[in-house]
Structures are given as structure tokens and as C-alpha cells.
């Protein structure tokens, strides 16, 4: 494929469900000329309580499909999948750039040297992998990292529970522990969590920086496309396609909340019945 054709190709973005739409939306905003294909593996959501082996298997299959559809880049818009499968996916598909959602955030936080007490919340698999803890400590000498698994949050959000008393109560109970209470910044280590930023802000007030990966990752996508000469500078109008592995009508509704506009979701079966 010529470089110009390659640049006009879509970006492949995927998550366990629709949380990665928070990243897709930030990419659409920053890079309005780029097309993308989004895949939410709703059949296997939540990834947070699956084994690393199972997640690797899902991610390799999804990546293969996105590449077969002509994608020029892969964005693993899921922290759990980034923690479990980034190495395998980037090794298997080394012909194209693969972006995860963890490294750009660690780099962003590391640049802000004044922050030493860093909190991270995410799924059991992300927190249990220790990836944030290790990477942050490698980059920031004095970092005190407190990572807390918050397994109820992604399914709660996916079910549409946010911006209400129930979500606030669940969040307060997770955050109201001495170690995670006293931080300078809190990393939203799950792509579902930008939807509960308000509740987290209500809990911490303005003294704590809330690190939301969606814009940081979108900027990283821009930088990597530019570095590889893959930015779509042509006249072709951008197109967006959205797929899920298991479709229920309520997704259409929830999708609107994640993407902040109505989109058409189609089912794409990657696994047998
Ligand atoms: N959105 C996924 C993440 O960023 C988590 C949801 C899940 O457990 O599947 O980790």
C-alpha cells in the first residue's frame, strides 16, 4: 500500500465494552480528519476479572480483525487489555503502530514533577498487574504510588449508573481509605471512569488533579501518526464504524452517553456461538 493510501486508512480502536468510546471521542475531536473502526468486546466484558491469558487471546483476535479491515494503527483503549496484552499485540502486529493507554499517562504524570503522591484506580486485573506502580516508580524517583482496585465501577457505569447518589456512594466508599484519600493526583486507570469524573471531583474537591487518559492518549495518537507520516491529510471525509461482539438494545442508549452523540452499533461475531 502506498503511504498516501495508508494515511487515508482508519485507526482501529478497541475496548472490552464501550468505555473506550471516551478515547475514540477524544481522538475524533483532536483529529477530525481521521476515520476509525471501533470494536467493543461486550460479549467478554468485564475484562477486569478475566485471566491475562484470556485477555491476550481476545485482543489478538480483535487486532487481527481490525487489521484485516485495513486499519493503519491500533489503539488499545482499555487499561486492562493494555496491561495484559500490549506486548503480545505489538509484537504480533509489528508492521503498524500500536498504542496503549498506560504509557502516555505515565509520561504525562512524570512530566509534572511536583506530584509525589499518586493514586491509581482501575480494575482488579490492571491494579493486580502492578504495571502503573512499576512504570510510575521507574520514571518518578520520589513517587509514592497507591493503587486501589475498584471492580464495581466499570460494570456500574456500563449499566448507566453515574452522576447519581448510588454511584457517588460507591465511589466514596472506595476512596474513603487513608492511603488513597491523601494523594496529589489520581489516575483514572480505566477508560470507563471519565464518566464518573464529577463524582470523583466531588469527593476530592479541587486539591487533587484528576488524570483523565482520553485527551492524553488522543495527543499521543496524533504524535505517533505524525512521526510515521500517517496523518490523513487527504480530502477523504472521515468515517466511523462501531461494532460490538454482543448486542443488546440498551447499549445503543449507553453508547450515546459515552460518545456524547448517537451512533449506530453493529454486532460483529468474532467467536463461535
Ligand atoms: N475499560 C476497561 C479498562 O480501561 C475496563 C472494563 C473491564 O473490566 O472490562 O480497563
py3Dmol code that shows the C-alpha trace and the ligand (Angstrom):
import py3Dmol

protein = """\
ATOM      1  CA  UNK A   1       0.000   0.000   0.000  1.00  0.00           C
ATOM      2  CA  UNK A   2       1.305   3.494  -0.837  1.00  0.00           C
ATOM      3  CA  UNK A   3       1.965   5.904   2.037  1.00  0.00           C
ATOM      4  CA  UNK A   4      -0.945   8.130   0.892  1.00  0.00           C
ATOM      5  CA  UNK A   5      -3.357   5.176   0.860  1.00  0.00           C
ATOM      6  CA  UNK A   6      -2.047   4.045   4.194  1.00  0.00           C
ATOM      7  CA  UNK A   7      -2.592   7.535   5.672  1.00  0.00           C
ATOM      8  CA  UNK A   8      -6.213   7.503   4.467  1.00  0.00           C
ATOM      9  CA  UNK A   9      -6.857   4.183   6.248  1.00  0.00           C
ATOM     10  CA  UNK A  10      -8.848   4.102   9.519  1.00  0.00           C
ATOM     11  CA  UNK A  11      -7.479   3.795  13.054  1.00  0.00           C
ATOM     12  CA  UNK A  12      -8.600   0.640  14.893  1.00  0.00           C
ATOM     13  CA  UNK A  13      -9.756   1.296  18.469  1.00  0.00           C
ATOM     14  CA  UNK A  14     -10.936  -1.344  20.909  1.00  0.00           C
ATOM     15  CA  UNK A  15     -12.040  -1.939  24.485  1.00  0.00           C
ATOM     16  CA  UNK A  16     -13.822  -4.642  26.451  1.00  0.00           C
ATOM     17  CA  UNK A  17     -17.013  -2.657  26.050  1.00  0.00           C
ATOM     18  CA  UNK A  18     -17.943   0.892  25.366  1.00  0.00           C
ATOM     19  CA  UNK A  19     -15.561   2.582  27.821  1.00  0.00           C
ATOM     20  CA  UNK A  20     -13.033   3.063  25.026  1.00  0.00           C
ATOM     21  CA  UNK A  21     -15.522   5.379  23.349  1.00  0.00           C
ATOM     22  CA  UNK A  22     -14.251   8.058  25.753  1.00  0.00           C
ATOM     23  CA  UNK A  23     -10.881   7.683  23.973  1.00  0.00           C
ATOM     24  CA  UNK A  24     -12.476   7.434  20.499  1.00  0.00           C
ATOM     25  CA  UNK A  25     -14.320  10.675  21.140  1.00  0.00           C
ATOM     26  CA  UNK A  26     -11.139  12.493  22.174  1.00  0.00           C
ATOM     27  CA  UNK A  27      -9.424  11.187  19.013  1.00  0.00           C
ATOM     28  CA  UNK A  28     -12.350  12.371  16.872  1.00  0.00           C
ATOM     29  CA  UNK A  29     -12.147  15.810  18.464  1.00  0.00           C
ATOM     30  CA  UNK A  30      -8.400  16.226  18.087  1.00  0.00           C
ATOM     31  CA  UNK A  31      -8.127  14.507  14.703  1.00  0.00           C
ATOM     32  CA  UNK A  32     -11.364  15.237  12.829  1.00  0.00           C
ATOM     33  CA  UNK A  33      -9.880  14.061   9.509  1.00  0.00           C
ATOM     34  CA  UNK A  34      -9.153  10.568  10.782  1.00  0.00           C
ATOM     35  CA  UNK A  35     -11.543   7.671  10.259  1.00  0.00           C
ATOM     36  CA  UNK A  36     -11.787   4.878  12.774  1.00  0.00           C
ATOM     37  CA  UNK A  37     -13.266   1.459  13.378  1.00  0.00           C
ATOM     38  CA  UNK A  38     -14.300   0.838  16.982  1.00  0.00           C
ATOM     39  CA  UNK A  39     -14.796  -2.596  18.499  1.00  0.00           C
ATOM     40  CA  UNK A  40     -16.277  -3.219  21.967  1.00  0.00           C
ATOM     41  CA  UNK A  41     -15.940  -6.782  23.163  1.00  0.00           C
ATOM     42  CA  UNK A  42     -19.190  -6.656  25.107  1.00  0.00           C
ATOM     43  CA  UNK A  43     -19.507 -10.428  24.998  1.00  0.00           C
ATOM     44  CA  UNK A  44     -16.500 -10.687  27.323  1.00  0.00           C
ATOM     45  CA  UNK A  45     -16.956  -7.507  29.373  1.00  0.00           C
ATOM     46  CA  UNK A  46     -15.728  -7.052  32.101  1.00  0.00           C
ATOM     47  CA  UNK A  47     -12.120  -7.907  31.248  1.00  0.00           C
ATOM     48  CA  UNK A  48     -11.158  -6.845  34.781  1.00  0.00           C
ATOM     49  CA  UNK A  49     -11.883 -10.237  36.290  1.00  0.00           C
ATOM     50  CA  UNK A  50     -10.573 -12.378  33.403  1.00  0.00           C
ATOM     51  CA  UNK A  51      -7.176 -14.071  33.317  1.00  0.00           C
ATOM     52  CA  UNK A  52      -4.326 -12.370  31.452  1.00  0.00           C
ATOM     53  CA  UNK A  53      -4.254 -15.373  29.083  1.00  0.00           C
ATOM     54  CA  UNK A  54      -7.911 -14.964  28.148  1.00  0.00           C
ATOM     55  CA  UNK A  55      -7.471 -11.209  27.593  1.00  0.00           C
ATOM     56  CA  UNK A  56      -4.437 -11.780  25.347  1.00  0.00           C
ATOM     57  CA  UNK A  57      -6.451 -14.238  23.284  1.00  0.00           C
ATOM     58  CA  UNK A  58      -9.345 -11.747  22.872  1.00  0.00           C
ATOM     59  CA  UNK A  59      -7.016  -8.862  21.998  1.00  0.00           C
ATOM     60  CA  UNK A  60      -5.074 -10.789  19.361  1.00  0.00           C
ATOM     61  CA  UNK A  61      -8.304 -11.849  17.653  1.00  0.00           C
ATOM     62  CA  UNK A  62      -9.731  -8.316  17.710  1.00  0.00           C
ATOM     63  CA  UNK A  63      -6.468  -6.835  16.379  1.00  0.00           C
ATOM     64  CA  UNK A  64      -6.387  -9.379  13.569  1.00  0.00           C
ATOM     65  CA  UNK A  65      -9.931  -8.391  12.559  1.00  0.00           C
ATOM     66  CA  UNK A  66      -9.146  -4.647  12.660  1.00  0.00           C
ATOM     67  CA  UNK A  67      -6.045  -5.126  10.545  1.00  0.00           C
ATOM     68  CA  UNK A  68      -7.989  -7.281   8.084  1.00  0.00           C
ATOM     69  CA  UNK A  69     -10.357  -4.300   7.789  1.00  0.00           C
ATOM     70  CA  UNK A  70      -7.384  -2.173   6.732  1.00  0.00           C
ATOM     71  CA  UNK A  71      -6.504  -0.243   9.909  1.00  0.00           C
ATOM     72  CA  UNK A  72      -3.226   1.698   9.870  1.00  0.00           C
ATOM     73  CA  UNK A  73      -2.852   1.852  13.665  1.00  0.00           C
ATOM     74  CA  UNK A  74      -4.261   0.060  16.717  1.00  0.00           C
ATOM     75  CA  UNK A  75      -5.335   1.837  19.896  1.00  0.00           C
ATOM     76  CA  UNK A  76      -5.905  -0.467  22.858  1.00  0.00           C
ATOM     77  CA  UNK A  77      -8.438   1.843  24.522  1.00  0.00           C
ATOM     78  CA  UNK A  78      -8.634  -0.279  27.654  1.00  0.00           C
ATOM     79  CA  UNK A  79      -6.253  -0.264  30.608  1.00  0.00           C
ATOM     80  CA  UNK A  80      -6.936  -3.886  31.473  1.00  0.00           C
ATOM     81  CA  UNK A  81      -6.138  -5.010  27.923  1.00  0.00           C
ATOM     82  CA  UNK A  82      -3.134  -2.643  27.767  1.00  0.00           C
ATOM     83  CA  UNK A  83      -1.778  -4.183  30.994  1.00  0.00           C
ATOM     84  CA  UNK A  84      -2.363  -7.780  29.901  1.00  0.00           C
ATOM     85  CA  UNK A  85      -1.796  -7.792  26.143  1.00  0.00           C
ATOM     86  CA  UNK A  86       0.092  -4.737  24.845  1.00  0.00           C
ATOM     87  CA  UNK A  87       3.379  -6.635  24.493  1.00  0.00           C
ATOM     88  CA  UNK A  88       1.791  -9.524  22.592  1.00  0.00           C
ATOM     89  CA  UNK A  89      -0.290  -7.309  20.298  1.00  0.00           C
ATOM     90  CA  UNK A  90       2.600  -5.007  19.400  1.00  0.00           C
ATOM     91  CA  UNK A  91       4.887  -7.981  18.788  1.00  0.00           C
ATOM     92  CA  UNK A  92       2.364  -9.860  16.661  1.00  0.00           C
ATOM     93  CA  UNK A  93       1.418  -6.795  14.598  1.00  0.00           C
ATOM     94  CA  UNK A  94       4.745  -5.014  14.466  1.00  0.00           C
ATOM     95  CA  UNK A  95       4.062  -3.625  10.951  1.00  0.00           C
ATOM     96  CA  UNK A  96       1.793  -0.911  12.302  1.00  0.00           C
ATOM     97  CA  UNK A  97       1.947   1.356  15.372  1.00  0.00           C
ATOM     98  CA  UNK A  98       0.135   0.032  18.448  1.00  0.00           C
ATOM     99  CA  UNK A  99      -0.811   2.497  21.189  1.00  0.00           C
ATOM    100  CA  UNK A 100      -1.794   1.587  24.735  1.00  0.00           C
ATOM    101  CA  UNK A 101      -3.498   3.835  27.290  1.00  0.00           C
ATOM    102  CA  UNK A 102      -0.995   3.395  30.128  1.00  0.00           C
ATOM    103  CA  UNK A 103       2.371   4.660  28.806  1.00  0.00           C
ATOM    104  CA  UNK A 104       1.126   8.080  27.613  1.00  0.00           C
ATOM    105  CA  UNK A 105      -0.453   8.682  31.044  1.00  0.00           C
ATOM    106  CA  UNK A 106       2.685   7.657  32.934  1.00  0.00           C
ATOM    107  CA  UNK A 107       4.738  10.001  30.723  1.00  0.00           C
ATOM    108  CA  UNK A 108       2.250  12.824  31.332  1.00  0.00           C
ATOM    109  CA  UNK A 109       2.339  12.381  35.123  1.00  0.00           C
ATOM    110  CA  UNK A 110       6.136  12.049  35.138  1.00  0.00           C
ATOM    111  CA  UNK A 111       6.440  15.464  33.484  1.00  0.00           C
ATOM    112  CA  UNK A 112       4.607  17.010  36.426  1.00  0.00           C
ATOM    113  CA  UNK A 113       7.452  16.622  38.887  1.00  0.00           C
ATOM    114  CA  UNK A 114       5.683  18.298  41.780  1.00  0.00           C
ATOM    115  CA  UNK A 115       3.408  15.317  42.263  1.00  0.00           C
ATOM    116  CA  UNK A 116       4.748  12.615  44.508  1.00  0.00           C
ATOM    117  CA  UNK A 117       1.659  11.020  45.962  1.00  0.00           C
ATOM    118  CA  UNK A 118      -0.092   9.432  43.067  1.00  0.00           C
ATOM    119  CA  UNK A 119      -3.274   7.393  43.323  1.00  0.00           C
ATOM    120  CA  UNK A 120      -4.448   4.960  40.658  1.00  0.00           C
ATOM    121  CA  UNK A 121      -7.833   3.301  40.418  1.00  0.00           C
ATOM    122  CA  UNK A 122      -8.665   0.562  37.945  1.00  0.00           C
ATOM    123  CA  UNK A 123      -9.920  -2.971  37.511  1.00  0.00           C
ATOM    124  CA  UNK A 124      -8.591  -5.895  39.556  1.00  0.00           C
ATOM    125  CA  UNK A 125      -6.530  -7.091  36.585  1.00  0.00           C
ATOM    126  CA  UNK A 126      -4.948  -3.656  35.913  1.00  0.00           C
ATOM    127  CA  UNK A 127      -4.091  -2.991  39.555  1.00  0.00           C
ATOM    128  CA  UNK A 128      -3.006  -6.593  40.170  1.00  0.00           C
ATOM    129  CA  UNK A 129      -0.614  -6.432  37.191  1.00  0.00           C
ATOM    130  CA  UNK A 130       1.356  -3.695  39.037  1.00  0.00           C
ATOM    131  CA  UNK A 131       2.020  -2.025  35.707  1.00  0.00           C
ATOM    132  CA  UNK A 132       1.192   1.527  36.831  1.00  0.00           C
ATOM    133  CA  UNK A 133       3.072   1.098  40.101  1.00  0.00           C
ATOM    134  CA  UNK A 134       6.216  -0.155  38.299  1.00  0.00           C
ATOM    135  CA  UNK A 135       6.197   2.330  35.438  1.00  0.00           C
ATOM    136  CA  UNK A 136       5.490   5.348  37.652  1.00  0.00           C
ATOM    137  CA  UNK A 137       8.264   4.426  40.068  1.00  0.00           C
ATOM    138  CA  UNK A 138      10.684   3.910  37.178  1.00  0.00           C
ATOM    139  CA  UNK A 139      10.007   7.402  35.854  1.00  0.00           C
ATOM    140  CA  UNK A 140       9.471   9.380  39.063  1.00  0.00           C
ATOM    141  CA  UNK A 141      12.136   8.880  41.734  1.00  0.00           C
ATOM    142  CA  UNK A 142      10.136  10.023  44.745  1.00  0.00           C
ATOM    143  CA  UNK A 143       6.787   8.674  43.679  1.00  0.00           C
ATOM    144  CA  UNK A 144       4.541   7.191  46.325  1.00  0.00           C
ATOM    145  CA  UNK A 145       2.018   5.217  44.379  1.00  0.00           C
ATOM    146  CA  UNK A 146      -1.198   3.928  45.886  1.00  0.00           C
ATOM    147  CA  UNK A 147      -3.180   1.692  43.601  1.00  0.00           C
ATOM    148  CA  UNK A 148      -6.663   0.555  44.501  1.00  0.00           C
ATOM    149  CA  UNK A 149      -8.812  -1.911  42.590  1.00  0.00           C
ATOM    150  CA  UNK A 150     -12.350  -0.625  42.103  1.00  0.00           C
ATOM    151  CA  UNK A 151     -14.012  -3.582  40.369  1.00  0.00           C
ATOM    152  CA  UNK A 152     -17.607  -2.430  40.765  1.00  0.00           C
ATOM    153  CA  UNK A 153     -17.106   0.780  38.845  1.00  0.00           C
ATOM    154  CA  UNK A 154     -16.863  -0.339  35.192  1.00  0.00           C
ATOM    155  CA  UNK A 155     -19.940  -2.626  35.303  1.00  0.00           C
ATOM    156  CA  UNK A 156     -21.799   0.074  37.275  1.00  0.00           C
ATOM    157  CA  UNK A 157     -21.016   2.677  34.593  1.00  0.00           C
ATOM    158  CA  UNK A 158     -21.747   0.294  31.722  1.00  0.00           C
ATOM    159  CA  UNK A 159     -25.190  -0.186  33.297  1.00  0.00           C
ATOM    160  CA  UNK A 160     -25.750   3.568  33.176  1.00  0.00           C
ATOM    161  CA  UNK A 161     -25.168   4.314  36.872  1.00  0.00           C
ATOM    162  CA  UNK A 162     -23.270   7.575  37.041  1.00  0.00           C
ATOM    163  CA  UNK A 163     -23.991  11.133  38.139  1.00  0.00           C
ATOM    164  CA  UNK A 164     -26.350   9.877  40.796  1.00  0.00           C
ATOM    165  CA  UNK A 165     -26.489   9.083  44.505  1.00  0.00           C
ATOM    166  CA  UNK A 166     -25.698   5.407  44.035  1.00  0.00           C
ATOM    167  CA  UNK A 167     -22.530   5.996  42.007  1.00  0.00           C
ATOM    168  CA  UNK A 168     -21.432   8.731  44.427  1.00  0.00           C
ATOM    169  CA  UNK A 169     -21.890   6.377  47.402  1.00  0.00           C
ATOM    170  CA  UNK A 170     -19.925   3.546  45.730  1.00  0.00           C
ATOM    171  CA  UNK A 171     -17.105   5.913  44.757  1.00  0.00           C
ATOM    172  CA  UNK A 172     -16.948   7.487  48.223  1.00  0.00           C
ATOM    173  CA  UNK A 173     -16.687   4.088  49.834  1.00  0.00           C
ATOM    174  CA  UNK A 174     -13.803   3.079  47.540  1.00  0.00           C
ATOM    175  CA  UNK A 175     -11.910   6.354  48.011  1.00  0.00           C
ATOM    176  CA  UNK A 176     -12.511   6.864  51.686  1.00  0.00           C
ATOM    177  CA  UNK A 177      -9.408   4.959  52.788  1.00  0.00           C
ATOM    178  CA  UNK A 178      -6.451   6.787  54.372  1.00  0.00           C
ATOM    179  CA  UNK A 179      -3.895   5.951  51.630  1.00  0.00           C
ATOM    180  CA  UNK A 180      -5.919   6.821  48.566  1.00  0.00           C
ATOM    181  CA  UNK A 181      -7.571   9.771  50.298  1.00  0.00           C
ATOM    182  CA  UNK A 182      -4.299  11.630  50.712  1.00  0.00           C
ATOM    183  CA  UNK A 183      -2.942  11.922  47.151  1.00  0.00           C
ATOM    184  CA  UNK A 184      -1.847  14.813  44.919  1.00  0.00           C
ATOM    185  CA  UNK A 185      -3.261  13.298  41.763  1.00  0.00           C
ATOM    186  CA  UNK A 186      -5.499  10.407  40.896  1.00  0.00           C
ATOM    187  CA  UNK A 187      -5.140   8.479  37.647  1.00  0.00           C
ATOM    188  CA  UNK A 188      -8.366   7.189  36.156  1.00  0.00           C
ATOM    189  CA  UNK A 189      -6.863   3.827  35.209  1.00  0.00           C
ATOM    190  CA  UNK A 190      -9.914   2.619  33.329  1.00  0.00           C
ATOM    191  CA  UNK A 191     -11.398   4.134  30.192  1.00  0.00           C
ATOM    192  CA  UNK A 192     -14.879   3.934  31.705  1.00  0.00           C
ATOM    193  CA  UNK A 193     -14.008   6.345  34.513  1.00  0.00           C
ATOM    194  CA  UNK A 194     -14.126   9.702  32.686  1.00  0.00           C
ATOM    195  CA  UNK A 195     -17.876   9.274  33.071  1.00  0.00           C
ATOM    196  CA  UNK A 196     -17.597   9.433  36.866  1.00  0.00           C
ATOM    197  CA  UNK A 197     -15.133  12.307  36.949  1.00  0.00           C
ATOM    198  CA  UNK A 198     -17.762  14.533  38.541  1.00  0.00           C
ATOM    199  CA  UNK A 199     -18.278  12.172  41.479  1.00  0.00           C
ATOM    200  CA  UNK A 200     -14.513  11.817  41.928  1.00  0.00           C
ATOM    201  CA  UNK A 201     -14.191  15.605  41.797  1.00  0.00           C
ATOM    202  CA  UNK A 202     -16.991  15.881  44.395  1.00  0.00           C
ATOM    203  CA  UNK A 203     -15.053  13.553  46.661  1.00  0.00           C
ATOM    204  CA  UNK A 204     -11.609  15.164  46.353  1.00  0.00           C
ATOM    205  CA  UNK A 205     -12.537  18.751  45.649  1.00  0.00           C
ATOM    206  CA  UNK A 206     -10.046  20.861  43.695  1.00  0.00           C
ATOM    207  CA  UNK A 207      -6.919  19.953  45.690  1.00  0.00           C
ATOM    208  CA  UNK A 208      -6.332  16.731  43.701  1.00  0.00           C
ATOM    209  CA  UNK A 209      -5.605  16.578  39.959  1.00  0.00           C
ATOM    210  CA  UNK A 210      -7.782  14.040  38.182  1.00  0.00           C
ATOM    211  CA  UNK A 211      -5.782  12.473  35.348  1.00  0.00           C
ATOM    212  CA  UNK A 212      -8.160  11.500  32.569  1.00  0.00           C
ATOM    213  CA  UNK A 213      -6.386   9.471  29.887  1.00  0.00           C
ATOM    214  CA  UNK A 214      -8.672  10.213  26.935  1.00  0.00           C
ATOM    215  CA  UNK A 215      -7.124  13.525  25.818  1.00  0.00           C
ATOM    216  CA  UNK A 216      -3.610  12.413  26.738  1.00  0.00           C
ATOM    217  CA  UNK A 217      -3.978   9.284  24.589  1.00  0.00           C
ATOM    218  CA  UNK A 218      -5.511  11.252  21.700  1.00  0.00           C
ATOM    219  CA  UNK A 219      -2.460  13.555  21.724  1.00  0.00           C
ATOM    220  CA  UNK A 220      -0.193  10.502  21.728  1.00  0.00           C
ATOM    221  CA  UNK A 221      -2.081   9.084  18.718  1.00  0.00           C
ATOM    222  CA  UNK A 222      -1.534  12.384  16.926  1.00  0.00           C
ATOM    223  CA  UNK A 223       2.216  12.378  17.722  1.00  0.00           C
ATOM    224  CA  UNK A 224       2.713   8.784  16.580  1.00  0.00           C
ATOM    225  CA  UNK A 225       0.750   9.240  13.337  1.00  0.00           C
ATOM    226  CA  UNK A 226       2.778  12.386  12.623  1.00  0.00           C
ATOM    227  CA  UNK A 227       6.051  10.597  13.382  1.00  0.00           C
ATOM    228  CA  UNK A 228       5.175   7.793  10.947  1.00  0.00           C
ATOM    229  CA  UNK A 229       3.891  10.176   8.261  1.00  0.00           C
ATOM    230  CA  UNK A 230       0.450   8.593   8.669  1.00  0.00           C
ATOM    231  CA  UNK A 231      -1.744  11.624   9.379  1.00  0.00           C
ATOM    232  CA  UNK A 232      -4.665  11.739   6.978  1.00  0.00           C
ATOM    233  CA  UNK A 233      -4.073  14.972   5.130  1.00  0.00           C
ATOM    234  CA  UNK A 234      -6.155  13.957   2.095  1.00  0.00           C
ATOM    235  CA  UNK A 235      -9.603  15.153   1.141  1.00  0.00           C
ATOM    236  CA  UNK A 236     -11.386  11.911   2.044  1.00  0.00           C
ATOM    237  CA  UNK A 237     -14.193  12.566   4.532  1.00  0.00           C
ATOM    238  CA  UNK A 238     -13.746  10.784   7.845  1.00  0.00           C
ATOM    239  CA  UNK A 239     -15.949   7.751   8.545  1.00  0.00           C
ATOM    240  CA  UNK A 240     -16.692   5.995  11.803  1.00  0.00           C
ATOM    241  CA  UNK A 241     -17.792   2.401  12.248  1.00  0.00           C
ATOM    242  CA  UNK A 242     -18.791   0.890  15.553  1.00  0.00           C
ATOM    243  CA  UNK A 243     -19.049  -2.793  16.369  1.00  0.00           C
ATOM    244  CA  UNK A 244     -19.737  -4.854  19.482  1.00  0.00           C
ATOM    245  CA  UNK A 245     -19.389  -8.605  19.919  1.00  0.00           C
ATOM    246  CA  UNK A 246     -22.732  -8.882  21.712  1.00  0.00           C
ATOM    247  CA  UNK A 247     -25.577  -6.512  21.118  1.00  0.00           C
ATOM    248  CA  UNK A 248     -28.374  -5.556  23.469  1.00  0.00           C
ATOM    249  CA  UNK A 249     -30.702  -2.637  22.727  1.00  0.00           C
ATOM    250  CA  UNK A 250     -29.697  -0.823  25.927  1.00  0.00           C
ATOM    251  CA  UNK A 251     -26.173  -0.458  24.540  1.00  0.00           C
ATOM    252  CA  UNK A 252     -27.420   1.973  21.955  1.00  0.00           C
ATOM    253  CA  UNK A 253     -28.597   4.203  24.796  1.00  0.00           C
ATOM    254  CA  UNK A 254     -25.445   3.844  26.895  1.00  0.00           C
ATOM    255  CA  UNK A 255     -23.284   4.392  23.830  1.00  0.00           C
ATOM    256  CA  UNK A 256     -24.808   7.804  23.416  1.00  0.00           C
ATOM    257  CA  UNK A 257     -23.735   8.674  26.955  1.00  0.00           C
ATOM    258  CA  UNK A 258     -20.163   7.553  26.310  1.00  0.00           C
ATOM    259  CA  UNK A 259     -19.745   9.080  22.899  1.00  0.00           C
ATOM    260  CA  UNK A 260     -21.958  12.112  23.593  1.00  0.00           C
ATOM    261  CA  UNK A 261     -23.730  11.613  20.273  1.00  0.00           C
ATOM    262  CA  UNK A 262     -25.900   8.917  18.784  1.00  0.00           C
ATOM    263  CA  UNK A 263     -24.069   6.255  16.834  1.00  0.00           C
ATOM    264  CA  UNK A 264     -25.078   3.077  15.091  1.00  0.00           C
ATOM    265  CA  UNK A 265     -23.675  -0.032  16.722  1.00  0.00           C
ATOM    266  CA  UNK A 266     -23.500  -3.245  14.763  1.00  0.00           C
ATOM    267  CA  UNK A 267     -22.877  -6.706  16.062  1.00  0.00           C
ATOM    268  CA  UNK A 268     -19.793  -8.483  14.793  1.00  0.00           C
ATOM    269  CA  UNK A 269     -19.343 -12.049  15.966  1.00  0.00           C
ATOM    270  CA  UNK A 270     -15.670 -12.878  16.318  1.00  0.00           C
ATOM    271  CA  UNK A 271     -16.204 -16.035  18.309  1.00  0.00           C
ATOM    272  CA  UNK A 272     -18.408 -19.027  17.526  1.00  0.00           C
ATOM    273  CA  UNK A 273     -21.877 -19.347  19.062  1.00  0.00           C
TER     274      UNK A 273
END
"""
ligand_1 = """\
10
LIG
N -12.481 -0.052 30.131
C -11.676 -1.102 30.705
C -10.354 -0.530 31.204
O -9.936 0.552 30.827
C -12.217 -1.887 31.860
C -13.518 -2.544 31.865
C -13.490 -4.023 32.088
O -13.296 -4.521 33.210
O -13.736 -4.679 31.094
O -9.699 -1.173 31.994
"""
view = py3Dmol.view(width=600, height=400)
view.addModel(protein, "pdb")
view.setStyle({"model": 0}, {"cartoon": {"style": "trace"}})
view.addModel(ligand_1, "xyz")
view.setStyle({"model": 1}, {"stick": {}})
view.zoomTo()
view.show()
